[in-house]
Amino acid sequence: MTSQPITASSSITAWLAHPEGGPLVRGLLAQAGIDETTLAPVAGLPLQQLVVLSQGQLPQQLVDDLVRQANGGEIPDESSLSDDGQWRETITPGRFAGRTVVVTGAASGIGRATASRVAREGGRVVAVDISAERLAELVESLPDAEVVAVAADITAQSGIDSIVAAAGDRIDALANVAGINDDFSPAAETSDAVWDRVIAVNLTGGFKLSRAVLPVMLAAGRGAIVNVASEAALRGNSSGTAYTVSKHGVIGLTKSTAFMYGPQGIRVNAVAPGGVATGIPMPASISEAGLGRLKPFQDMIPTIATADQLAASITFLLSDDAVNINGAVLASDGGWSVQ
């Protein structure tokens, strides 16, 4: 009996169980000196995500070669495959047609996935990030879309001004995605530098940009803002003090703004991700005390999501499909928050 073709979108679990794919993946792990049990936290992810998680150590070519070897030298056409239970992004054509959407952190991870999805669903995207080079790569990847790249620092007023200027007279939606990690330090160890930087990027930048776009939305009588919070906004045992406080602040910003401007047609919601496979590097210096306290709880994360899966949650709240939702915190965390 011929086995079902397996692709880069098939889960790592599916690869390990596949008669041809399993030995290939195990052989690759053996060469790297890795036991397959270490993949347990990411076993539900597509094999393709290992390229992102490896931060360049696992090249795309190697994944393509594995797919070919597991399928008799061919890369299967995924559109022709039967339903394998694996989630795949489904574009809604025209969902953002005629809309201008500002997305921060748009050059990588969740921000890039969000910007890409809005653009492919017909929206004009003002893509914001501090990296001009990576923004150029985003624009190049979407040749048929309208993407305005703005290399700006959201912690500086000049950066905020340049974003609003690039957006022009119409801003229908804002996704405040940009964010950074802290060093997992508890309060007694948190330095001024870590505190100031994390609060500035994760909270103050989103506040200032929201403040800047609200007059445009109010003049139009409608608008949607989605702030990316975190599982750390819902509990105290998932990150360090600075990050946890910043994301709790994002929830406060979301609820206050939703309350104040809801009657004027502005919807403001938050998404609280759990573990996400974005490949974002951790700080060079990590608090041993903080990590030691947090690790047993971090090990209980039920599932790791992809950036595209978070973009699905964010774009839902940005779109008119969420017409009756305001001031909500959507825990897009695979059920972590109910543990």
N, C-alpha and C positions, 0 to 999 in steps of 0.2 A: 504494500500500500504506500503510495507516494505521500510524503508529509506535506503539510500546508507550507507554502513559501513563507519565509521570515524576512523582515526588513529592518532598517534602522529605526523605524517607528515602533517596532515590537519591543515589549518590555524586556528588561534584563532577566526576569523570571522566565519569560517565554523562551528566551535564548538558551538559558541553562537547561530547560526541559526539552529542547529541540534535539532530535537525533543527530543532525549534522551541526547545528549551531552550538550545542552544549560543549562538545569536545573542543571546538575552536576557541570559545571564550575561556574555558578552563586552561587551555594551553597558553593563551595570552596572559592569564593571571599568573600561571606558574613561572613564565619567563620573567615577570615583574616581581616575583617573590611574594605574591598577594594571595591570601586564602579567600575563597569565595564567600565565606561567612561575613567578611568585612563589607560586602556589598548589600547586606541585609537592609540597611536604612534606605537604600536607593533602588531596591530590587523592582519596585513598581514603575520606575522611570523607563522611558525608551532608551535603547542602547545609544542612540544619537546624543543623549545628554552627557555621556561620558566625555565627549569632546569639550563641552563647556566646563564640566567639573574639573577636568584635568588641567585647565588653564594653559592649553597648548601642548602639554606633554603627550597627549593622545591625538594624533593628527586625523583629520577627516578622511584622508586616503586609507588609513588603516581600517576605519569602520566600513568604508566602501568595499575594501578587499574582503572583510569578513562576510559581508552580505553576498558578494559574488561567490565566495567559496562555499557558503551554505546553500546556494541555489544553483549549483551546476554551472557556475561561471557567468550567470546573468544577475542583473539587479531587477527584481520584479516591479511591475507597475502597480503601485499601491492602490490605485483607483479600481483595479480589477479584482482585488482580493475580497474574500468574504469577511464579514464582520468578525474580528478577533477579540472584541471586548475592550480594545485599547482606545482611550480617548484621543480624538484627533480634532484639531481646530476646524470649525465650520464657519466660513465667512458669510455674513449677511450683506449681500450687495446693496449699496446705497443707504445703509443705515445712518451714515454720517454725511450724506450728500448735502452740499451747501453749507456745511458747518465748519467753523474754524475751532480747532482744539489745540490748546497749549499743553505740551507734555514735558515735564522736567525729568532729568536723569535718562534722557532718550537715547543715549549712545550705547547703552548696555543693559543687560538683565531685564527686569520687569518694565522699565521705562521704554527700552527699545521695542520689546514685544507689544507694548500698548500703542506706541506711536505707529508701528508697522500695521497693526490691526486696524486702527482708525483710518490710516491712509488707504489700506486695501478695501475698506468699506466706504470709500468715497469722500472722506473728510480732508480738509486742508489742515495739515499738521504744522504747528510751530514747534519744532523739536529743539529742546534746550539741554545743553550739557556743558561742562567745562572743557571737554575734549573736542576741539575742532576736527581733528583727524578722524576720530571715530564717528562723529556726526556726518562727515563726508562719506564714510562707508555706508551709513544708514541711507543717505540720499541715493547713493549709487545702487543700493539693493532694491530701490523702489522707483525704477525709471518711469513708470506710467502714473505715478502719484504726484500730488502737489505737497512737497515737504520743504518748509522754510527752516534752514538750520541757523540756530543762534548759539554761538559759543559765549556763554555768560556764567558768571558766578552769582547764584541767587542770594548769597549772603551780602552782596554789595548793592547799594541803591542804583548804581550805574548799570548793573546787570539787569535789575528789575525793569529799569527804564528802557533798556534795549529790547527786552522781550516784548513789552507792551507796544513799542514802536513797530516792531517787526510784525506783530499780529494785526495791527491796523484798527479800523473802526469797528470790526466785528470780532467778538470772542464769545463763542457759544459754550465752551467748556474748558475746564482746567483739570489736569491730572497732576497733582503734586506727588511725584514719585521719588525724586532725588533724596538720597539718604546715605548715611555712612554708619559703620559699626563703631562701637567703643571697644575698650580693651578688657571688658568683663570685670572691671574693678568695682569693689564695694565702695560705699561712700567715704570711708576713712582713708582709702587709697586713691581716690579719684583726683587727678591733678586739675588745676585750673585750665590747662591747655586742652585736655580731653573734654572736660565739661563745656568749655566755651565753644569749641569747634563742633561737637555733636549737637548741642542745643541750637547753634547758629544754622547748621545745614538742615537738621531734621525738623525743626520747629519754626524758628524765626524766618527762614527763607520762604517756607510755605505760607506763613502768615503774611509776609510782605507782598508776595506775589498775588495772594488772594485779595488783599487790600487794594492792589493796583488794578485788578481786572474787574472787581465788583462794580465800579461805576459804569463800565461798558455794558455789563450784564443788566444792571438796573435800568439803564436807558432803553434797553431792548425789552425789558419786562420778562426776561427768562434767562436761564443759565444753569449749568451744572458744574459742581466742583467735587472731585473725589480726592481725598487725602489718603495716602498710604501710611497706615499705622503699622502695627506688628502684633504678633502674639504677646510681645513684651508690653503692649498697651493694656492687656487684659490680665496680666499676672506679674508677679515679682520674681519668678524663678527661671526666666528664659534669657536674660542678658545682664549686663552691668548696670550700675546706677544711672549713669548719664544717658545711655540709650533708653532705658526703661522710663525715665522721667520725660525724655523728649517725646516718646511715643504716647505716653499718657497725656501729655500736653496736646498732641495732635488730636486726640479724642475730644478734649475740651474745646479746642478750636473748632472742630467739626460741629459739635452740638450747639455751641453758642452761635456760630454763623448761621447754622440751619434754622435756629429759633428766630434770630433777628431778621433774616431775609426771606424766610419761607413765604410769608404773605405777599411778597413782591415778585414771586415767580422763580426764586433761586433755590435750587436743591443742593444740599451739601451733605455728602456721606463719606464714610471711611471704609477702607478694606484693611483687615488685619491678617496678613499672611502668617503662616507658620514657617516650616522649613521650605526653602525654595532653592532649586539648583540653578544658581546664577553664576557661579564661578568667581564671585567677588572675593578678593584676597582678604585675609584677616590682618589686623594690625601686627606690626613686627614684634611688639612687646605685649604680652598677655599677662594679666594678673593671675598668678598661680592660686592665690586664695580664692579669688572669684570663680575661676574655672573649676577648681576643686569642689566648690559648693554647688555650682550650676550643673556640672556634667551628669550626675545621676538623673536629673530632670530633663536635660536635653536628650539623653539617651531614650527617653520615653516618647519622643516625637513619633506619631503613628505613621506618617507618610511624608515624603518629600515631593513637592509640586514642581512643575516646570514654570518658566517665566510666561509661556503662552497660556497656561492655565490661569495664572493670576491676571493676565491681560483680559481673559474672558470675563472675569469677575468685575474688573475695573471698567471695561467698555460697556458692560451691561448697565452699571450705575451711571455712567456718563450719558447713555442713550435715552431716548424717549420710552424705551421698554420699562424703565424704572420711574415712570411718571408719578407714581403715588408714594415714592420712597424719599424721605427727607430726615436727616439726623440719625440715620441708621449706621451701625458698625457691623459690617459683614465679615464674619470670621471665616476667611477662605484658608483654612488650616488643616483640612483633612480630618477634622474632629478632635484636634489637640485640645481645644478650649473646653471640651466637655469631659476631659479626663479628671 
